[in-house]
Amino acid sequence: MARFSVAVLVLALALAGASPASAIEVLTGTLKSVAERGEIVLGYRESSVPFSFVAGKNPDGSPRAIGYALDLCGEIADDIQAAIGRPVKIRYAPVTAETRIEAVTSGKIDLECGSTTANAERRKQVAFSPVDYISATQLLVKRGSGIASYRDLGGKIVVVTAGTTNEKAVRDLLARVRIDAQVVTAPDHAASYAMVKAGKADAFATDDVLLYGLIATDAQDGSSYTVLPDKLSYEPYGIMFRKDDPELAGIVQQTFTRLAESRALRWTYERWFLKRLPNGERLDIPMSNDLRVSFQLMGLDAGE
């Protein structure tokens, strides 16, 4: 059921004097759950710059979660509230690469707002929004390490974040080209980066934009690290939500279409990838041609 038909039906019931409980009965899936709970739960990552990360604290002392994906989730949350006919509380819940899928499927969170690759294997368990970013697995190393390519990883230690698609990409590549390197895992991107800084790993493999984000937000030592040009995989990102929920899927699609048609999708991209981050640094990552085309197909003429 489309967003606007749901909203119209809820409004009609309200005008007819139906009780709030009766109005909720016309909803299904996540929308019904949100209306009953009176809250939407957004899952966020703590160090996936600039998609979803913590920057200080809110006035109540809770972590202040911000980012590109969280901005997009906020727009979806607005449209969910419009569809159910009343405002609800928005609550933020932290997830990791390992816990994010289970958090969605179990109902712990309603939308996962991070840097999650939308691939066929994951679509067996969850659903995804239209593509909001296109990345690739690359390697971060310390400058002067002597590692100029993945071909130099023989005898080295490569860290990957547990629960990411990068682990399989790296292991498959090393096996295919017969490079004897040790692959280890860390619980999140910050911990993986810390292993390279501490000399416990020689390289960190994850999505290129996340590596640039870690360098940009490391004001003290970021210039000591570089990202190698080799692209080891293709990673299209999307907002993750529960599958087999056509009502929510329709709203997510309509949110992206609305943002594309109004050019707000492009402006949101520019805010996080071209303008200054909260720490004053810039990523300076122009929109890729593939992403530009994807946005155009949703109604946005991203060209100037």
Secondary structure as GFF3:
##gff-version 3
##sequence-region A 1 304
A	DSSP	alpha_helix	3	15	.	.	.	ID=ss1
A	DSSP	alpha_helix	20	25	.	.	.	ID=ss2
A	DSSP	alpha_helix	29	37	.	.	.	ID=ss3
A	DSSP	beta_strand	39	44	.	.	.	ID=ss4
A	DSSP	beta_strand	47	48	.	.	.	ID=ss5
A	DSSP	beta_strand	52	57	.	.	.	ID=ss6
A	DSSP	beta_strand	63	66	.	.	.	ID=ss7
A	DSSP	alpha_helix	68	84	.	.	.	ID=ss8
A	DSSP	beta_strand	89	94	.	.	.	ID=ss9
A	DSSP	alpha_helix	100	105	.	.	.	ID=ss10
A	DSSP	beta_strand	111	113	.	.	.	ID=ss11
A	DSSP	alpha_helix	120	123	.	.	.	ID=ss12
A	DSSP	beta_strand	126	128	.	.	.	ID=ss13
A	DSSP	beta_strand	133	135	.	.	.	ID=ss14
A	DSSP	beta_strand	137	142	.	.	.	ID=ss15
A	DSSP	three_ten_helix	150	152	.	.	.	ID=ss16
A	DSSP	beta_strand	157	161	.	.	.	ID=ss17
A	DSSP	alpha_helix	165	177	.	.	.	ID=ss18
A	DSSP	beta_strand	182	186	.	.	.	ID=ss19
A	DSSP	alpha_helix	189	197	.	.	.	ID=ss20
A	DSSP	beta_strand	203	207	.	.	.	ID=ss21
A	DSSP	alpha_helix	208	216	.	.	.	ID=ss22
A	DSSP	three_ten_helix	222	224	.	.	.	ID=ss23
A	DSSP	beta_strand	225	227	.	.	.	ID=ss24
A	DSSP	beta_strand	235	237	.	.	.	ID=ss25
A	DSSP	beta_strand	240	242	.	.	.	ID=ss26
A	DSSP	alpha_helix	246	261	.	.	.	ID=ss27
A	DSSP	alpha_helix	264	273	.	.	.	ID=ss28
A	DSSP	alpha_helix	289	297	.	.	.	ID=ss29
###
